[in-house]
Amino acid sequence: MSDIQYQFQSTVTIEGGTDVVDAYKLPSTSVEQSQVGLFRNVQAIGTTEEGIDTGSIGTIGLAVFRNLDATNYVEVGTWETGGGLPANSQVLIDATGVVWMKSVTNGLWYQVQMQGTDGSAALAVGQTGGPEPVLPTGVFYPFLKLKPLEGVMCRLSVVASSLYARANTAQVELFCLLYEN
C-alpha cells in the first residue's frame, strides 16, 4: 500500500462587462493505493469508440485527462459489453441503417422495407441473401467531455479494460495519467 498526495487549486477569470474572478483550493489530500502503480500516456483517439491504453493498471483510482487538440472535443467513458439490443431481440438496425426482423417460426432474418405511395407506412418484408446481421457487442457510455485543451482530474471506479474514448469530428491527442486504485 502507498499514499498519493495531491493538491488542487483553480483560479477562474471571466472578462467582459463585469469581470468575475473565482478561486478555489482543496486542502492537500492523501489517497491510499491498494496496489502501487501509475501509467502516463498520450494516445491518438479517433472518431469511433476505442479503448484507452491503461498499461498494466487493473482498477483505476485517480485519473488525469487532458485533450491536447485545439479544435475538437473528446469524450471519455466506459464500454459495456452485452449492451445494445438484448440477445433475444427480434428487430435490429444494422450499420448501414437497414432494418431487420428475425422470424420466430424459422429463425431467419428478413429485411424490412417501408412502402406506400400514398404516404402510408405499410411494411413489406422480403428475405435477402445477405449475411445475418451482427448484434452490437456493447455500448459506449461517455461520462466526461473535454473541450479543446481542457483537462480534468477525477477519481474513477472502473475496470481499466472498459475505459474508452471518442473524438468529435477529427482525431485528437488525449493525455492520460492513471493511478492504480
Residue frames as a rotation matrix with the C-alpha (Angstrom) as fourth column:
MET 1
0.579 0.815 0.000 0.00
0.815 -0.579 0.000 0.00
0.000 0.000 -1.000 0.00
SER 2
-0.657 -0.754 -0.006 1.14
0.754 -0.657 0.012 3.53
-0.013 0.004 1.000 -0.71
ASP 3
0.223 0.703 -0.675 -0.23
0.594 -0.647 -0.478 7.04
-0.773 -0.294 -0.562 -0.40
ILE 4
-0.268 -0.196 0.943 -0.75
0.860 -0.489 0.142 9.55
0.434 0.850 0.300 -3.20
GLN 5
-0.129 0.184 -0.975 -0.60
0.619 -0.753 -0.224 13.17
-0.774 -0.632 -0.017 -2.06
TYR 6
-0.437 -0.014 0.899 -2.08
0.831 -0.390 0.398 15.85
0.345 0.921 0.182 -4.28
GLN 7
-0.473 0.305 -0.827 -3.19
0.308 -0.822 -0.479 19.47
-0.825 -0.482 0.295 -4.22
PHE 8
-0.216 0.479 0.851 -5.79
0.958 -0.065 0.280 21.11
0.189 0.875 -0.445 -6.39
GLN 9
-0.298 0.115 -0.948 -6.13
0.346 -0.912 -0.219 24.84
-0.890 -0.393 0.232 -6.94
SER 10
-0.209 0.243 0.947 -8.08
0.969 -0.081 0.234 26.76
0.133 0.967 -0.219 -9.56
THR 11
-0.428 0.148 -0.892 -8.49
0.149 -0.961 -0.232 30.39
-0.892 -0.232 0.389 -10.43
VAL 12
-0.183 0.478 0.859 -11.10
0.981 0.148 0.126 31.35
-0.066 0.866 -0.496 -13.00
THR 13
-0.567 0.015 -0.824 -11.35
0.062 -0.996 -0.061 34.83
-0.822 -0.085 0.564 -14.52
ILE 14
0.012 0.640 0.768 -14.25
0.981 0.139 -0.132 35.77
-0.191 0.755 -0.627 -16.78
GLU 15
-0.729 -0.367 -0.578 -13.63
0.273 -0.930 0.247 39.04
-0.628 0.022 0.778 -18.62
GLY 16
-0.766 0.481 0.427 -16.16
0.336 -0.266 0.903 41.24
0.548 0.835 0.042 -20.37
GLY 17
0.312 0.897 0.313 -18.82
0.125 -0.365 0.923 43.54
0.942 -0.249 -0.226 -18.99
THR 18
0.599 -0.166 0.784 -18.34
-0.792 -0.269 0.548 42.93
0.120 -0.949 -0.293 -15.30
ASP 19
-0.257 -0.794 -0.552 -15.25
-0.563 0.587 -0.582 40.89
0.786 0.161 -0.597 -14.52
VAL 20
0.840 0.463 0.282 -15.77
-0.515 0.521 0.681 37.77
0.169 -0.717 0.676 -12.41
VAL 21
-0.280 -0.930 -0.239 -12.92
-0.627 0.366 -0.688 36.14
0.727 -0.043 -0.686 -10.54
ASP 22
0.816 0.505 0.280 -13.33
-0.553 0.545 0.630 32.92
0.166 -0.670 0.724 -8.60
ALA 23
-0.307 -0.927 -0.217 -10.67
-0.701 0.374 -0.607 30.95
0.644 -0.034 -0.764 -6.76
TYR 24
0.811 0.528 0.252 -10.93
-0.568 0.608 0.555 27.59
0.140 -0.593 0.793 -5.07
LYS 25
-0.295 -0.928 -0.230 -8.34
-0.717 0.374 -0.589 25.45
0.632 -0.009 -0.775 -3.34
LEU 26
0.780 0.444 -0.442 -8.81
-0.096 0.782 0.616 21.99
0.619 -0.438 0.652 -1.89
PRO 27
0.529 -0.643 0.554 -6.72
-0.764 -0.077 0.641 21.14
-0.369 -0.762 -0.532 1.13
SER 28
-0.444 -0.759 -0.475 -3.82
-0.856 0.517 -0.025 18.79
0.265 0.395 -0.880 0.50
THR 29
0.612 0.750 0.249 -5.27
-0.779 0.626 0.030 15.31
-0.134 -0.213 0.968 0.21
SER 30
-0.630 -0.766 0.125 -3.78
-0.747 0.643 0.171 11.87
-0.211 0.014 -0.977 0.67
VAL 31
0.554 0.777 -0.298 -5.25
-0.830 0.541 -0.132 8.86
0.058 0.320 0.945 -1.09
GLU 32
-0.167 -0.600 0.782 -4.20
-0.594 0.694 0.406 5.31
-0.787 -0.397 -0.473 -0.22
GLN 33
0.005 0.079 -0.997 -3.48
-0.923 0.383 0.025 2.97
0.384 0.920 0.075 -3.13
SER 34
0.732 0.255 0.631 -4.36
-0.500 0.831 0.244 -0.67
-0.462 -0.494 0.736 -2.59
GLN 35
0.500 -0.650 0.572 -1.71
0.759 0.647 0.072 -1.52
-0.417 0.398 0.817 -5.20
VAL 36
0.030 -0.583 -0.812 1.19
-0.059 -0.812 0.581 0.72
-0.998 0.030 -0.058 -6.25
GLY 37
-0.362 -0.235 0.902 1.11
0.837 0.343 0.425 1.78
-0.410 0.909 0.073 -9.89
LEU 38
0.256 0.452 -0.854 0.69
-0.149 -0.855 -0.497 4.56
-0.955 0.255 -0.152 -12.40
PHE 39
-0.181 -0.252 0.951 0.61
0.891 0.368 0.267 4.89
-0.417 0.895 0.158 -16.19
ARG 40
0.077 0.106 -0.991 1.19
-0.171 -0.978 -0.117 8.03
-0.982 0.179 -0.057 -18.27
ASN 41
-0.448 -0.151 0.881 0.40
0.746 0.480 0.461 8.13
-0.492 0.864 -0.102 -21.97
VAL 42
-0.284 0.440 -0.852 -0.61
-0.608 -0.770 -0.195 10.34
-0.742 0.463 0.486 -24.90
GLN 43
-0.550 0.197 0.811 -2.89
0.485 0.867 0.118 8.48
-0.680 0.458 -0.573 -27.29
ALA 44
-0.893 0.321 -0.315 -4.41
-0.444 -0.523 0.727 9.37
0.069 0.790 0.610 -30.65
ILE 45
-0.510 0.813 0.281 -8.19
0.267 0.460 -0.847 8.99
-0.818 -0.357 -0.451 -30.36
GLY 46
-0.963 0.178 0.204 -10.33
0.188 -0.104 0.977 8.65
0.195 0.979 0.067 -33.49
THR 47
-0.612 0.782 0.123 -13.99
-0.771 -0.624 0.132 9.37
0.179 -0.014 0.984 -34.12
THR 48
0.377 0.683 -0.625 -15.17
-0.279 0.727 0.627 5.86
0.883 -0.062 0.465 -33.23
GLU 49
0.790 -0.011 0.613 -15.01
-0.612 0.049 0.789 4.48
-0.039 -0.999 0.032 -29.72
GLU 50
0.345 -0.726 -0.595 -11.65
-0.033 0.624 -0.780 2.95
0.938 0.289 0.191 -28.88
GLY 51
0.771 -0.077 -0.632 -10.03
0.607 0.389 0.693 1.56
0.193 -0.918 0.347 -25.79
ILE 52
0.709 -0.576 0.407 -7.72
-0.608 -0.792 -0.062 3.83
0.358 -0.204 -0.911 -23.83
ASP 53
0.132 -0.765 -0.630 -4.29
0.206 0.643 -0.738 2.32
0.970 -0.033 0.242 -23.24
THR 54
0.800 0.228 0.556 -4.03
-0.473 -0.330 0.817 1.79
0.370 -0.916 -0.156 -19.48
GLY 55
-0.230 -0.973 0.002 -0.71
-0.804 0.189 -0.564 -0.05
0.549 -0.131 -0.826 -19.35
SER 56
-0.627 -0.073 -0.776 -0.67
0.212 0.942 -0.259 -2.56
0.750 -0.327 -0.575 -16.50
ILE 57
-0.785 0.423 0.453 -3.26
-0.618 -0.480 -0.623 -0.71
-0.046 -0.769 0.638 -14.39
GLY 58
-0.849 0.508 -0.148 -6.02
0.491 0.860 0.136 -3.09
0.196 0.043 -0.980 -13.27
THR 59
0.316 0.930 -0.187 -8.52
0.941 -0.283 0.185 -0.89
0.119 -0.234 -0.965 -11.43
ILE 60
-0.367 -0.452 0.813 -8.20
0.458 -0.848 -0.265 2.84
0.809 0.275 0.519 -11.99
GLY 61
-0.021 0.300 -0.954 -8.32
0.945 -0.305 -0.117 5.18
-0.326 -0.904 -0.277 -8.99
LEU 62
0.241 0.022 -0.970 -7.23
-0.004 -1.000 -0.024 8.75
-0.971 0.010 -0.241 -9.64
ALA 63
0.061 -0.181 0.982 -7.15
0.967 0.255 -0.013 9.82
-0.248 0.950 0.191 -13.27
VAL 64
-0.071 -0.118 -0.990 -5.97
-0.101 -0.987 0.125 12.95
-0.992 0.109 0.058 -15.07
PHE 65
0.100 0.156 0.983 -7.14
0.938 0.315 -0.145 13.56
-0.333 0.936 -0.115 -18.65
ARG 66
-0.069 -0.066 -0.995 -6.30
-0.128 -0.989 0.075 16.45
-0.989 0.133 0.060 -20.99
ASN 67
0.698 0.322 0.639 -7.47
0.617 0.180 -0.766 17.00
-0.362 0.929 -0.073 -24.53
LEU 68
-0.223 -0.909 -0.352 -4.38
0.432 -0.416 0.800 18.23
-0.874 0.026 0.486 -26.39
ASP 69
-0.368 0.164 0.915 -6.33
0.920 -0.075 0.384 19.21
0.132 0.984 -0.123 -29.50
ALA 70
-0.868 -0.038 -0.496 -7.01
0.173 -0.958 -0.228 22.92
-0.466 -0.284 0.838 -30.09
THR 71
-0.772 0.562 -0.296 -10.13
-0.575 -0.419 0.702 22.38
0.271 0.713 0.647 -32.24
ASN 72
-0.067 0.775 -0.628 -12.15
-0.315 0.581 0.750 19.26
0.947 0.248 0.206 -31.37
TYR 73
0.091 0.158 0.983 -13.63
-0.996 0.038 0.086 17.85
-0.024 -0.987 0.161 -28.21
VAL 74
-0.556 -0.261 -0.789 -13.22
-0.280 0.953 -0.118 14.29
0.783 0.156 -0.602 -26.93
GLU 75
0.488 0.731 0.478 -15.45
-0.791 0.139 0.595 12.12
0.368 -0.669 0.646 -24.76
VAL 76
-0.758 -0.638 -0.135 -14.17
-0.473 0.680 -0.560 9.62
0.449 -0.361 -0.817 -22.19
GLY 77
0.224 0.897 0.381 -16.40
-0.969 0.164 0.182 6.84
0.101 -0.410 0.906 -20.96
THR 78
-0.452 -0.300 0.840 -16.90
-0.474 0.879 0.058 3.14
-0.756 -0.372 -0.539 -20.49
TRP 79
-0.390 0.312 -0.866 -17.67
-0.765 0.414 0.493 0.34
0.513 0.855 0.077 -22.91
GLU 80
-0.254 0.415 0.874 -20.25
-0.722 0.520 -0.457 -2.01
-0.644 -0.747 0.168 -21.50
THR 81
-0.907 -0.076 -0.414 -20.40
-0.348 0.688 0.637 -5.40
0.236 0.722 -0.651 -23.18
GLY 82
-0.700 0.708 -0.092 -23.73
0.712 0.680 -0.178 -7.06
-0.064 -0.190 -0.980 -23.59
GLY 83
-0.422 0.548 -0.722 -25.32
-0.019 -0.802 -0.597 -3.66
-0.907 -0.238 0.349 -24.12
GLY 84
-0.850 0.190 -0.491 -27.21
-0.525 -0.229 0.820 -2.55
0.043 0.955 0.294 -27.15
LEU 85
0.111 0.942 -0.316 -30.02
-0.842 0.258 0.473 -4.82
0.527 0.214 0.822 -28.17
PRO 86
0.139 -0.015 0.990 -30.78
-0.770 0.627 0.118 -7.78
-0.622 -0.779 0.076 -25.90
ALA 87
-0.824 -0.555 0.108 -29.68
-0.396 0.703 0.590 -11.18
-0.404 0.444 -0.800 -27.17
ASN 88
-0.521 0.697 0.493 -33.33
0.652 0.698 -0.297 -12.24
-0.551 0.167 -0.818 -27.67
SER 89
-0.248 0.408 -0.879 -34.19
-0.371 -0.878 -0.303 -9.11
-0.895 0.251 0.369 -29.67
GLN 90
0.049 0.377 0.925 -36.21
0.687 0.659 -0.306 -9.76
-0.725 0.651 -0.227 -32.82
VAL 91
0.863 0.199 0.465 -35.64
0.479 -0.615 -0.627 -6.40
0.161 0.763 -0.625 -34.59
LEU 92
0.159 -0.836 -0.525 -32.40
0.560 -0.362 0.745 -4.52
-0.813 -0.413 0.411 -35.28
ILE 93
0.984 -0.025 -0.179 -30.87
-0.153 -0.645 -0.748 -1.83
-0.097 0.763 -0.639 -37.47
ASP 94
0.515 -0.845 0.143 -27.50
0.843 0.529 0.097 -2.76
-0.158 0.070 0.985 -38.98
ALA 95
-0.217 -0.754 -0.619 -24.52
0.578 -0.611 0.541 -0.44
-0.786 -0.241 0.569 -39.55
THR 96
-0.910 -0.106 0.401 -25.89
0.406 -0.421 0.811 0.70
0.083 0.901 0.426 -42.93
GLY 97
-0.760 0.649 -0.038 -29.28
-0.577 -0.699 -0.422 1.67
-0.301 -0.299 0.906 -41.47
VAL 98
-0.433 0.609 -0.665 -31.19
-0.417 0.519 0.746 -1.34
0.799 0.601 0.029 -42.81
VAL 99
-0.125 0.509 0.852 -33.95
-0.971 0.114 -0.210 -2.63
-0.204 -0.853 0.480 -40.53
TRP 100
-0.636 -0.131 -0.760 -34.01
-0.348 0.928 0.131 -6.42
0.688 0.348 -0.636 -39.98
MET 101
0.191 0.721 0.666 -36.60
-0.981 0.159 0.110 -8.66
-0.026 -0.675 0.738 -38.36
LYS 102
-0.861 -0.498 -0.101 -36.00
-0.494 0.867 -0.066 -12.22
0.120 -0.007 -0.993 -37.16
SER 103
0.035 0.895 -0.445 -38.73
-0.595 0.377 0.710 -14.77
0.803 0.240 0.545 -37.77
VAL 104
-0.138 0.004 0.990 -39.82
-0.949 0.287 -0.134 -16.53
-0.285 -0.958 -0.036 -34.59
THR 105
0.772 0.571 0.278 -41.01
-0.474 0.810 -0.345 -19.56
-0.422 0.135 0.896 -36.61
ASN 106
0.913 -0.405 0.044 -37.96
0.334 0.682 -0.651 -20.30
0.234 0.609 0.758 -38.79
GLY 107
0.516 -0.739 -0.434 -35.17
0.506 -0.146 0.850 -18.22
-0.691 -0.658 0.298 -37.20
LEU 108
-0.123 -0.559 0.820 -34.27
0.986 -0.164 0.037 -16.47
0.114 0.813 0.571 -40.49
TRP 109
-0.396 -0.080 -0.915 -33.52
0.323 -0.945 -0.057 -12.73
-0.860 -0.318 0.400 -40.75
TYR 110
0.147 0.529 0.836 -35.68
0.989 -0.085 -0.120 -10.65
0.008 0.845 -0.535 -43.12
GLN 111
-0.909 -0.417 0.008 -35.08
0.417 -0.905 0.082 -7.13
-0.027 0.077 0.997 -44.42
VAL 112
0.078 0.947 -0.311 -37.93
0.832 -0.234 -0.502 -4.72
-0.549 -0.220 -0.807 -43.63
GLN 113
-0.868 -0.310 0.388 -38.76
0.487 -0.685 0.542 -2.06
0.098 0.659 0.746 -46.26
MET 114
-0.385 0.745 -0.545 -41.21
0.102 -0.552 -0.827 0.82
-0.917 -0.374 0.137 -45.97
GLN 115
-0.818 0.213 0.534 -43.82
0.556 0.050 0.830 1.02
0.150 0.976 -0.159 -48.78
GLY 116
0.083 0.930 -0.357 -46.84
0.842 -0.257 -0.475 3.14
-0.534 -0.261 -0.804 -49.53
THR 117
-0.585 -0.324 0.744 -47.08
0.756 -0.550 0.355 5.54
0.294 0.770 0.567 -52.44
ASP 118
0.282 0.784 0.553 -49.89
0.383 -0.621 0.684 7.45
0.880 0.019 -0.475 -50.74
GLY 119
-0.175 -0.449 0.876 -47.72
-0.611 -0.648 -0.454 8.26
0.772 -0.615 -0.161 -47.71
SER 120
0.847 0.471 0.248 -48.93
-0.491 0.513 0.704 5.26
0.204 -0.718 0.666 -45.71
ALA 121
-0.135 -0.946 0.294 -46.40
-0.990 0.117 -0.081 3.15
0.042 -0.302 -0.953 -43.86
ALA 122
0.905 0.424 0.024 -47.27
-0.423 0.906 -0.035 -0.37
-0.037 0.022 0.999 -44.92
LEU 123
0.015 -0.937 0.348 -44.44
-0.733 0.227 0.642 -2.85
-0.681 -0.265 -0.683 -44.35
ALA 124
0.798 0.068 -0.599 -43.09
-0.484 0.665 -0.569 -5.19
0.360 0.744 0.564 -46.97
VAL 125
0.313 -0.691 0.651 -40.93
-0.638 0.355 0.683 -7.98
-0.703 -0.629 -0.330 -45.65
GLY 126
0.873 -0.067 -0.484 -38.62
-0.388 0.507 -0.770 -9.76
0.297 0.859 0.417 -48.06
GLN 127
0.735 -0.648 0.201 -35.89
0.293 0.571 0.767 -12.30
-0.611 -0.505 0.609 -47.41
THR 128
0.676 -0.607 -0.419 -32.44
-0.734 -0.503 -0.456 -11.31
0.066 0.615 -0.785 -48.61
GLY 129
0.833 -0.412 -0.368 -29.48
0.282 0.890 -0.357 -13.48
0.475 0.194 0.858 -49.45
GLY 130
0.200 -0.796 0.571 -27.05
-0.487 -0.587 -0.647 -11.34
0.850 -0.149 -0.505 -47.44
PRO 131
-0.597 -0.495 -0.632 -25.24
0.303 0.590 -0.748 -12.42
0.743 -0.638 -0.202 -44.30
GLU 132
0.404 0.720 -0.564 -27.03
0.803 0.016 0.596 -12.43
0.438 -0.694 -0.571 -40.97
PRO 133
0.376 -0.263 0.889 -26.67
-0.232 -0.955 -0.184 -9.02
0.897 -0.137 -0.420 -39.32
VAL 134
-0.375 -0.614 -0.694 -24.45
0.614 0.396 -0.682 -8.85
0.694 -0.682 0.229 -36.26
LEU 135
0.762 0.627 -0.161 -25.93
0.505 -0.419 0.755 -7.63
0.405 -0.657 -0.636 -32.99
PRO 136
0.373 -0.642 0.670 -23.95
-0.508 -0.745 -0.432 -4.91
0.776 -0.179 -0.604 -31.22
THR 137
0.084 -0.435 -0.896 -21.44
0.565 0.762 -0.317 -6.27
0.821 -0.480 0.310 -28.71
GLY 138
-0.292 -0.194 -0.937 -21.58
0.933 -0.273 -0.234 -3.28
-0.210 -0.942 0.261 -26.40
VAL 139
0.660 0.548 0.514 -22.44
0.598 -0.797 0.082 0.35
0.455 0.253 -0.854 -25.82
PHE 140
-0.543 -0.827 0.141 -20.25
0.635 -0.515 -0.575 3.41
0.549 -0.223 0.806 -25.19
TYR 141
0.648 0.704 -0.289 -21.35
0.714 -0.431 0.552 5.49
0.264 -0.564 -0.782 -22.19
PRO 142
-0.244 -0.778 0.579 -19.45
0.402 -0.624 -0.670 8.81
0.883 0.069 0.465 -22.08
PHE 143
0.532 0.389 -0.752 -19.05
0.843 -0.162 0.513 10.38
0.078 -0.907 -0.414 -18.63
LEU 144
-0.009 -0.564 -0.826 -16.53
0.364 -0.771 0.522 13.15
-0.931 -0.296 0.212 -19.48
LYS 145
0.690 0.089 0.719 -16.49
0.711 -0.269 -0.649 15.68
0.136 0.959 -0.249 -22.29
LEU 146
0.026 -0.779 -0.626 -13.25
0.548 -0.513 0.661 17.60
-0.836 -0.360 0.414 -22.71
LYS 147
0.964 0.266 -0.015 -13.45
0.155 -0.605 -0.781 20.60
-0.217 0.751 -0.624 -24.99
PRO 148
0.560 -0.800 0.217 -10.30
0.362 0.001 -0.932 21.71
0.746 0.600 0.290 -26.83
LEU 149
-0.314 -0.904 0.289 -7.31
-0.046 -0.290 -0.956 21.96
0.948 -0.314 0.049 -24.45
GLU 150
0.418 0.508 0.753 -9.43
-0.799 -0.189 0.571 21.17
0.432 -0.840 0.327 -21.37
GLY 151
-0.542 -0.570 -0.617 -8.21
-0.116 0.778 -0.617 18.88
0.832 -0.263 -0.488 -18.62
VAL 152
0.480 0.717 0.505 -9.66
-0.698 -0.036 0.715 17.25
0.531 -0.696 0.483 -15.53
MET 153
-0.804 -0.577 -0.144 -8.61
-0.349 0.653 -0.672 15.21
0.482 -0.490 -0.727 -12.51
CYS 154
0.232 0.932 0.280 -11.11
-0.907 0.103 0.408 12.78
0.351 -0.348 0.869 -11.05
ARG 155
-0.643 -0.305 0.703 -11.50
-0.569 0.804 -0.172 9.51
-0.512 -0.511 -0.690 -9.21
LEU 156
-0.094 0.575 -0.813 -12.81
-0.853 0.374 0.364 6.62
0.513 0.728 0.455 -11.28
SER 157
-0.272 0.020 0.962 -14.14
-0.614 0.766 -0.190 3.27
-0.741 -0.642 -0.196 -10.22
VAL 158
0.771 0.459 -0.441 -13.93
-0.623 0.405 -0.669 1.38
-0.129 0.791 0.598 -13.48
VAL 159
0.466 -0.609 0.642 -12.00
0.398 0.792 0.463 -1.65
-0.790 0.040 0.611 -14.64
ALA 160
-0.260 -0.691 -0.675 -9.20
-0.282 -0.614 0.737 -0.41
-0.923 0.382 -0.036 -16.87
SER 161
-0.856 -0.132 0.500 -10.25
0.371 0.517 0.772 -2.58
-0.360 0.846 -0.394 -19.81
SER 162
0.058 0.956 0.288 -13.63
0.982 -0.003 -0.186 -0.82
-0.177 0.294 -0.939 -20.03
LEU 163
0.141 -0.069 -0.988 -12.18
0.190 -0.977 0.096 2.72
-0.972 -0.201 -0.125 -20.37
TYR 164
-0.048 -0.029 0.998 -12.83
0.988 0.143 0.052 4.13
-0.144 0.989 0.022 -23.85
ALA 165
-0.294 -0.016 -0.956 -12.73
0.065 -0.998 -0.003 7.48
-0.954 -0.063 0.294 -25.67
ARG 166
0.097 0.363 0.927 -14.19
0.978 0.138 -0.157 9.01
-0.185 0.922 -0.341 -28.83
ALA 167
-0.821 -0.404 -0.405 -13.23
0.296 -0.906 0.303 12.22
-0.489 0.129 0.863 -30.64
ASN 168
0.027 0.892 -0.451 -15.87
-0.081 -0.448 -0.890 14.54
-0.996 0.061 0.060 -32.07
THR 169
0.878 0.410 -0.246 -15.14
-0.226 -0.097 -0.969 15.28
-0.422 0.907 0.008 -35.75
ALA 170
0.548 -0.767 -0.334 -11.43
-0.366 0.139 -0.920 14.55
0.753 0.626 -0.204 -36.14
GLN 171
0.384 -0.500 -0.776 -8.69
0.688 0.716 -0.121 12.64
0.616 -0.488 0.619 -34.34
VAL 172
0.712 -0.206 0.672 -7.36
-0.511 -0.808 0.293 14.21
0.483 -0.551 -0.680 -31.14
GLU 173
-0.357 -0.810 -0.466 -4.42
0.102 0.462 -0.881 13.55
0.929 -0.362 -0.082 -28.84
LEU 174
0.730 0.635 0.253 -5.56
-0.253 -0.092 0.963 12.59
0.635 -0.767 0.094 -25.32
PHE 175
-0.478 -0.856 0.196 -3.15
-0.458 0.052 -0.888 12.82
0.749 -0.514 -0.417 -22.36
CYS 176
0.708 0.668 -0.227 -3.88
-0.175 0.478 0.861 10.28
0.684 -0.570 0.456 -19.62
LEU 177
-0.609 -0.755 0.243 -2.27
-0.513 0.141 -0.847 9.87
0.605 -0.640 -0.473 -16.21
LEU 178
0.492 0.822 -0.286 -3.81
-0.404 0.506 0.762 6.90
0.772 -0.259 0.581 -14.42
TYR 179
-0.534 -0.605 0.591 -3.14
-0.808 0.160 -0.567 5.68
0.249 -0.780 -0.574 -10.91
GLU 180
-0.558 0.296 -0.776 -3.90
0.263 0.949 0.173 2.22
0.787 -0.107 -0.607 -9.62
ASN 181
0.409 0.852 0.327 -6.80
-0.125 -0.303 0.945 2.30
0.904 -0.427 -0.017 -7.18
